[in-house]
Amino acid sequence: MAKRGEAMSAAMQEAVAAKFRALGEPARLALLQLLMEGERSVGELVDASGFSQANVSKHLTTLAQAGFLVRRKSGTTVLYAIGDSVVNELCDLMCRRVEAQAHASVRAITGRTRRSGTG
């Protein structure tokens, strides 16, 4: 990615956007969360997530194409794992940010309610 103050090329913008699009689906985030616990087969992910086999396979393919996952074959089973540790860091960073914003919103609402005399 371009350094701060440097413009990204159109190709770089598209590549970065593609990575974010791959993470922009709640089901994919759920699958990533499960895979952060360790390598799993499609069947294990279906059981753990409650999603259909077709849905899990589709999302795993998208995440693998984006470079976030790796797959390996063990006999007749295909196993998936996190292939890029940056996905863990990115998810942790965004979860902390969303949580902080939620707490700030609650504080703001609570503060306004008390001042208005309705709480």
Backbone torsions as a table, in degrees:
resi	resn	phi	psi	omega
1	MET	NA	151.1	-179.7
2	ALA	-65.9	148.3	176.5
3	LYS	-70.5	160.6	177.8
4	ARG	-54.4	136.5	178.6
5	GLY	87.4	-13.5	177.6
6	GLU	-99.4	139.4	179.2
7	ALA	-76.7	141.5	174.6
8	MET	-83.7	145.2	174.3
9	SER	-70.9	163.0	178.1
10	ALA	-60.7	-38.3	179.2
11	ALA	-65.1	-40.1	178.3
12	MET	-67.9	-41.0	177.4
13	GLN	-59.1	-43.3	179.9
14	GLU	-66.1	-39.8	179.9
15	ALA	-64.9	-42.9	178.7
16	VAL	-66.8	-43.4	179.0
17	ALA	-61.3	-38.0	179.0
18	ALA	-62.8	-40.3	177.4
19	LYS	-62.6	-45.0	179.7
20	PHE	-67.4	-36.5	176.6
21	ARG	-61.0	-38.7	179.6
22	ALA	-62.9	-29.3	179.8
23	LEU	-92.4	-2.6	-172.1
24	GLY	-85.8	17.9	-179.1
25	GLU	-123.7	121.8	-178.2
26	PRO	-53.8	-36.8	-180.0
27	ALA	-64.1	-37.1	178.6
28	ARG	-67.6	-37.9	177.0
29	LEU	-64.7	-39.0	177.6
30	ALA	-62.9	-42.6	178.8
31	LEU	-66.1	-40.9	177.1
32	LEU	-61.2	-41.7	179.6
33	GLN	-60.0	-42.6	177.7
34	LEU	-64.2	-39.7	-178.7
35	LEU	-73.8	-19.8	175.8
36	MET	-66.4	-19.4	176.3
37	GLU	-81.4	-15.2	178.6
38	GLY	141.7	171.7	-178.0
39	GLU	-59.5	140.5	179.7
40	ARG	-146.5	155.1	174.9
41	SER	-85.5	166.6	176.7
42	VAL	-58.8	-43.9	179.2
43	GLY	-59.7	-42.0	178.2
44	GLU	-64.6	-38.7	178.9
45	LEU	-68.8	-36.6	175.9
46	VAL	-61.8	-49.2	-179.9
47	ASP	-61.0	-44.3	-175.8
48	ALA	-73.5	-32.0	-174.8
49	SER	-93.5	-28.4	-174.6
50	GLY	82.6	1.7	177.2
51	PHE	-82.1	159.4	177.4
52	SER	-70.1	158.6	179.2
53	GLN	-60.5	-41.4	-179.8
54	ALA	-63.7	-41.6	-179.8
55	ASN	-66.0	-45.5	178.8
56	VAL	-60.6	-46.9	-179.1
57	SER	-60.0	-43.1	179.8
58	LYS	-61.0	-46.5	-178.1
59	HIS	-69.2	-37.7	177.4
60	LEU	-63.5	-39.1	177.5
61	THR	-61.8	-44.9	178.6
62	THR	-60.7	-45.4	-178.9
63	LEU	-67.2	-36.9	177.9
64	ALA	-68.4	-42.2	179.0
65	GLN	-63.4	-30.9	177.9
66	ALA	-78.2	-7.4	178.0
67	GLY	89.7	6.5	-178.5
68	PHE	-82.7	-25.4	-177.4
69	LEU	-122.6	155.7	169.4
70	VAL	-120.8	153.4	177.1
71	ARG	-128.3	148.7	175.6
72	ARG	-143.0	151.4	-178.4
73	LYS	-100.1	135.0	175.3
74	SER	-128.9	97.7	-173.6
75	GLY	67.7	-122.2	178.8
76	THR	-97.1	2.0	-176.6
77	THR	-100.5	136.2	173.5
78	VAL	-101.0	126.5	-179.3
79	LEU	-108.9	140.9	179.2
80	TYR	-115.9	147.8	177.4
81	ALA	-150.2	160.9	174.4
82	ILE	-63.3	127.1	-178.1
83	GLY	-106.3	-8.4	-178.4
84	ASP	-140.9	109.6	-175.4
85	SER	-62.4	-15.9	179.2
86	VAL	-63.3	-25.9	178.4
87	VAL	-63.8	-37.7	176.3
88	ASN	-62.8	-46.2	-179.1
89	GLU	-63.7	-43.5	-179.4
90	LEU	-63.9	-44.4	178.6
91	CYS	-64.6	-42.7	178.2
92	ASP	-61.3	-45.4	-179.7
93	LEU	-60.4	-48.3	-177.5
94	MET	-69.2	-38.5	177.7
95	CYS	-62.0	-43.0	178.1
96	ARG	-62.8	-39.5	-178.6
97	ARG	-67.2	-45.5	179.3
98	VAL	-62.2	-42.2	179.1
99	GLU	-62.9	-43.5	179.3
100	ALA	-63.1	-41.1	178.5
101	GLN	-66.2	-37.4	178.2
102	ALA	-64.2	-43.6	178.5
103	HIS	-63.3	-40.4	179.1
104	ALA	-64.5	-39.1	178.1
105	SER	-64.4	-42.6	178.8
106	VAL	-63.1	-43.5	178.5
107	ARG	-61.5	-41.8	-179.2
108	ALA	-65.6	-43.0	179.6
109	ILE	-66.5	-45.1	-179.9
110	THR	-62.4	-42.4	179.4
111	GLY	-63.6	-42.9	179.0
112	ARG	-67.0	-38.8	-179.2
113	THR	-63.4	-44.4	-179.6
114	ARG	-63.7	-42.6	-178.0
115	ARG	-67.0	-31.4	-177.7
116	SER	-79.4	-10.9	178.0
117	GLY	82.8	9.0	-179.6
118	THR	-97.5	-3.4	-176.9
119	GLY	-120.9	NA	NA
